[in-house]
């Protein structure tokens, strides 16, 4: 992985702005006096403006916000999956990621909660076109991202469609993307003429909510689906994937 791709890979929240509308560090810090979604944050390190980044401190954790004006934009991630968008965003990007000392904890929910809260606050910035949690490799509208993250931080469900995504392969199978960061495993649905994409999405959301609360599955397990159906979940590929099927 080269230096430029490293700026958009990993546990990074990408925000795509219209051309010429990326925020400066002052615009980011000005949000602290407005409507916050997550915990209050402040700058814990202010490099030279030309470097285009700041270190943010929130809830005792630090996060790097990079690609700020007047420095160069981050590379715009080329995610193909879209959630609630008709086309991929263009323009310029900034990114927020856990600081280097949090590298080993990037998939822990407490870290992701704080990062998502900061990102939802930044989603108020003018010119923002789309948001992507890079592990899920999926763009979504800023308003949707703010809504699901605000709900989660206020005691609602984990934003399964947003911080993970469900994407179709050429053979008709469906697989989650981004769940492995949280659990070490991705869900896989084999092609099934009786199970449409909407049904798979509902089942995936139910399973994600259950799986992020437990250790990785090492043996077959039965779950109850959203319609009361019995769901078989079987570890595959040395536990890296979980095959999902509906009993009939």
C-alpha positions in Angstrom: 0.0 0.0 0.0 1.5 3.4 -1.0 1.3 6.5 1.0 -1.6 8.0 -0.8 -3.8 4.9 -0.6 -3.0 4.6 3.1 -4.8 7.9 3.6 -8.1 6.3 2.6 -7.7 2.7 3.8 -8.4 1.4 7.3 -10.6 2.8 10.1 -11.2 6.1 8.5 -14.3 8.2 8.0 -14.2 10.1 4.7 -16.2 13.2 4.0 -16.5 14.3 0.4 -17.0 18.1 -0.2 -17.8 20.0 -3.4 -14.8 21.4 -5.2 -13.3 24.2 -3.3 -15.4 23.8 -0.2 -13.2 21.6 2.1 -13.1 23.1 5.6 -10.1 24.6 7.3 -9.1 23.6 10.8 -10.7 26.8 12.1 -14.0 25.8 10.5 -13.7 22.4 12.2 -13.0 23.8 15.6 -15.8 26.4 15.3 -18.3 23.5 15.4 -17.5 23.0 19.1 -19.6 26.0 19.9 -22.6 24.6 17.9 -24.7 21.5 18.0 -22.6 18.5 19.0 -23.6 14.9 18.2 -21.0 13.1 20.2 -18.7 14.3 23.0 -17.1 17.7 23.0 -13.8 17.8 21.2 -10.9 20.2 21.0 -7.5 20.5 19.3 -4.8 18.7 21.2 -2.1 19.4 18.5 -2.0 22.1 15.9 0.7 21.6 13.2 1.5 24.2 10.7 -1.5 25.2 8.6 0.3 24.0 5.4 0.3 20.4 6.7 -3.5 20.3 6.6 -4.3 18.3 9.7 -5.1 18.6 13.3 -5.2 16.2 16.2 -8.6 16.2 18.0 -9.2 15.1 21.6 -12.5 13.8 22.6 -13.5 11.6 25.6 -9.8 11.1 26.4 -9.1 9.7 22.9 -7.2 11.4 20.0 -8.2 11.4 16.4 -6.4 12.8 13.3 -8.4 15.0 11.0 -6.5 15.3 7.6 -6.9 16.9 4.2 -8.0 20.3 5.6 -7.7 23.5 3.6 -5.4 25.1 2.5 -3.4 21.9 2.1 -4.1 19.3 -0.6 -7.3 17.2 -0.5 -7.0 13.6 0.5 -7.6 11.1 -2.3 -11.4 10.6 -2.8 -12.1 7.0 -2.0 -13.4 5.1 -5.0 -16.2 3.1 -3.2 -18.7 1.7 -5.7 -21.5 0.9 -3.2 -24.1 3.6 -2.6 -26.6 3.9 0.2 -29.3 6.4 -0.6 -27.2 8.1 -3.3 -27.7 8.1 -7.1 -24.1 8.6 -8.0 -20.6 8.6 -6.4 -19.5 12.0 -5.1 -16.9 14.0 -6.8 -14.9 16.9 -5.4 -12.5 16.8 -2.5 -12.1 14.8 0.7 -11.0 15.0 4.3 -10.7 12.1 6.7 -10.9 11.3 10.4 -9.2 8.4 11.9 -8.1 7.1 15.3 -4.7 8.5 16.3 -1.6 6.2 16.1 -1.8 5.1 19.7 -5.3 3.8 19.0 -4.2 1.7 16.0 -4.8 -1.6 17.8 -8.2 -0.5 19.2 -9.6 0.9 15.9 -12.3 -1.8 15.8 -13.5 -1.3 19.4 -17.0 0.1 19.7 -16.1 2.8 22.3 -13.5 4.2 19.8 -15.8 4.0 16.9 -18.6 5.7 18.8 -16.5 8.7 19.6 -15.2 8.9 16.0 -18.7 8.6 14.6 -19.9 11.3 16.9 -17.2 13.7 15.8 -17.9 12.8 12.2 -21.7 13.4 12.6 -20.9 16.9 14.0 -18.6 17.6 11.1 -21.4 16.5 8.7 -23.0 19.9 9.4 -20.3 21.6 7.4 -21.4 23.4 4.2 -20.5 21.8 0.9 -20.5 18.3 2.2 -21.9 15.9 -0.4 -21.4 12.4 1.1 -19.9 10.4 4.0 -18.2 7.0 3.9 -17.0 4.8 6.7 -14.2 3.3 4.7 -14.2 -0.2 6.2 -17.8 -0.5 4.8 -16.7 0.8 1.4 -20.0 2.6 0.9 -21.1 6.3 0.4 -24.2 7.6 2.1 -25.9 11.0 2.4 -24.7 13.3 5.3 -28.2 13.6 6.6 -28.6 9.8 6.8 -25.2 9.4 8.5 -26.1 12.1 11.1 -29.5 10.4 11.7 -28.2 6.9 12.4 -25.2 8.0 14.4 -27.3 10.4 16.5 -29.8 7.6 17.2 -27.0 5.2 18.2 -25.4 7.6 20.5 -28.7 8.4 22.1 -29.3 4.7 23.0 -30.7 3.4 19.7 -29.4 0.5 17.6 -26.0 0.2 16.1 -26.1 1.7 12.6 -25.6 -1.6 10.8 -26.3 -0.1 7.4 -23.8 2.7 7.5 -20.9 1.4 9.6 -21.2 -1.8 7.6 -22.7 -2.4 4.2 -24.3 -5.3 2.3 -22.9 -5.8 -1.2 -23.8 -8.2 -4.0 -21.2 -10.3 -5.8 -21.4 -11.3 -9.5 -22.8 -14.8 -8.6 -25.8 -13.3 -6.8 -24.4 -13.9 -3.3 -24.5 -11.1 -0.8 -21.8 -10.3 1.8 -21.3 -7.7 4.5 -18.4 -5.3 4.2 -16.9 -3.8 7.3 -18.2 -6.2 9.9 -14.8 -7.9 10.1 -13.3 -4.7 11.7 -15.7 -5.2 14.6 -15.9 -9.0 14.9 -13.2 -10.5 12.7 -15.9 -12.1 10.5 -18.2 -11.2 7.5 -21.6 -12.6 6.8 -22.2 -14.3 3.4 -25.6 -15.1 1.9 -25.5 -17.7 -0.9 -27.8 -17.0 -3.9 -31.4 -17.8 -2.9 -34.3 -17.2 -5.3 -36.7 -17.2 -2.3 -34.7 -14.6 -0.4 -34.5 -11.2 -1.9 -32.0 -8.4 -1.2 -34.4 -6.6 1.2 -34.9 -9.9 3.1 -31.1 -10.4 3.3 -30.6 -6.9 4.5 -33.2 -7.3 7.3 -31.6 -10.6 8.4 -28.1 -9.1 8.2 -29.0 -6.1 10.4 -30.5 -8.5 13.0 -27.4 -10.7 13.0 -25.0 -7.7 13.1 -26.7 -6.4 16.2 -26.3 -9.8 17.8 -22.7 -10.5 16.7 -21.1 -7.2 17.8 -22.0 -8.1 21.3 -20.3 -11.5 21.5 -17.0 -13.2 20.7 -16.4 -14.5 17.1 -18.4 -17.6 16.3 -16.3 -20.8 16.1 -19.1 -23.3 15.7 -22.5 -23.3 13.9 -25.2 -21.3 15.7 -28.9 -20.7 15.4 -30.4 -17.3 15.5 -34.0 -16.0 15.2 -34.6 -13.7 12.3 -36.7 -10.5 12.2 -39.8 -12.4 11.1 -39.3 -15.2 13.6 -37.6 -17.5 11.1 -34.7 -19.8 12.1 -31.3 -18.7 10.8 -28.4 -21.0 10.4 -25.0 -19.3 10.8 -21.9 -21.5 10.0 -18.2 -20.4 10.2 -16.3 -20.8 6.9 -12.8 -20.1 5.7 -11.1 -20.7 9.1 -13.7 -18.5 10.8 -13.3 -15.4 8.6 -16.7 -15.7 7.1 -20.1 -16.8 8.4 -22.5 -18.5 6.0 -26.1 -17.5 6.5 -29.1 -19.5 5.5 -32.8 -19.6 6.3 -34.3 -22.9 7.4 -37.4 -23.9 5.5 
